[in-house]
């Protein structure tokens, strides 16, 4: 190891790798799972799918109606998956 550190290229490569690794670790955001589930055609299908989203990190919310872009027609049902806090 000592002979490798005497070489300027190896020394600069190790230093650059250490700096890059430090940047990756410091700039990483914590994991979060706040997202909307896929659309389900019926309320029953939505409620049946909710237990599959329970984990030690996440918990699903209640099912709610999803409307089309005009806000007039119900196109399905979905729920929000939240990170446990």
N, C-alpha and C positions, 0 to 999 in steps of 0.2 A: 504494500500500500504506500509506503514511503517513497518508493521509486516512481510510482505513478504521479504522486503529488508534486514531484520535481519538474514534471513536464508542463509547460505553460498551457498547451491545448487542453490537456486533461484537467488541469486545475480550473481553467475558465469554464469548461463544460460542466464540471461538478458545481461550480458556483452558480452558473446559469440555471441548472436544474433545480438547485435549492431555492433560488429566487422564484422560479416559475411555480414550484410546488407550494411555496408560501403564499403566492398570489392566489392560486386556485383555492387553497383552504380558507384564506381570509375573505375572499369575495363570494364564496358559496352562500346561497340563501338557504335558510332552514326548509326542510320538507314541509309542504302543506298540501292538503288534499281537498280543498274547497272547490268542488266541481259539481256540475249537474249530471245526473244519471242519463242514460239513453232514454228515448221516448218509449212509452208502453201504450198500447192501443186502448187498454181498459184500466180502470182503477184497481180491479182485482189483480191483474197481472203486475201492476206497479207495486201493490202491497205485498205480493208474493215474492218479488225480487228484492225487496228491502233487506231481509235477513242476510243475504249474500254480501252486503256491504258493511256489516259489522266486523270490526277488527279491533286490535289493541290500540290502533292509531286513529281509526275513523268511526263515525257513527252517522247513519242516514237520518235525514229529517222526514217529515210527513210528505205524502204524495200531494201534488197540486196540479191543477189543470194548466196545460200549455196551449196558448192560442196562436192562430195564424198571424201574419204580419199586420193585418187590419185590426186584430183584437176582437174579432167577431165569432170565429168558429173554433171550437176545441179540436186540436189536432192530436192530442194524446195527454199522457200523464207522466210526470217526472218528479224526482225529489233531489234535494241538495245533500251531498255527502260532505260532512264537516270534519275537520281535524279535532281530535279531543284536546281539550285545553287544560 
